[in-house]
């Protein structure tokens, strides 16, 4: 079993910065890990040094304490949020931009992600504002504006290589999640279906809204089905509606996240791409 260690990573780390962080941690060694995307090092430590996280953040590095028993090959389920996590945009904001109301919708989105408005209600308000928009606008957003987050494909490949199932759970829309499922070879998706009539968005949904609890319930179901007694469930997200699924995970990772989400997560990624998640396992 690997020793307990702090992992420090960044797009690049100057030697002086690395050695200063190693001294701060009272590390017994500096061990390169990963394959250089991002630059990452394990710092084995005799005892945890919680203040290292602040020192690493000040040096523009991501850092996290990784128990030696938390092996990558134990990961059985990886559940991800979509908007601003697996992809770089908030789809509903970009749809609204084509409707000339991005500022109105983005204000509600930001408030919901900070946890100031209950998610389901915020989503109803935003979707109502989209009424009358041609469905073709969704394809324009997918083709012209949607980009996969840097490091996401390498992260998915790394987790798949150890046999993990990949789950995309989103308060966004099936129009996007189903296309991403095929594009990224994901195992399953859960999202909301927009109601369309005669090629026009009605401002309503088909079926129940996928909210924070629905996302968490799906993670629990997959945990029971695939994790077994020793498997790990990993969740990644950025907004307040990811908190319930963080609570049922073994390891939760906040990606470029709001403060309330960062505070609840096992680890944060603020400077690296999503592939940094792989280095939070021994």
GIFEN-V77622 format. One record per run of one state. SS is the DSSP state (hx for helix, st for strand, lp for the rest). FROM is the first residue (numbers start at 1). TO is the last residue. If there is no record, write none. Layout:
ss	from	to
SS	FROM	TO
SS	FROM	TO
//
This chain:
ss	from	to
lp	1	4
st	5	10
lp	11	14
hx	15	25
lp	26	26
st	27	27
lp	28	30
st	31	33
lp	34	38
st	39	45
lp	46	51
hx	52	58
lp	59	61
st	62	66
lp	67	71
hx	72	74
st	75	80
lp	81	81
hx	82	86
st	87	87
lp	88	90
hx	91	98
lp	99	101
hx	102	113
lp	114	118
hx	119	129
lp	130	133
st	134	134
lp	135	135
hx	136	144
lp	145	147
st	148	148
lp	149	151
hx	152	161
lp	162	164
st	165	173
hx	174	184
lp	185	187
st	188	197
lp	198	199
st	200	206
lp	207	211
hx	212	227
lp	228	231
st	232	237
lp	238	239
hx	240	247
lp	248	250
st	251	255
lp	256	258
hx	259	264
lp	265	266
st	267	269
lp	270	273
hx	274	280
lp	281	282
//
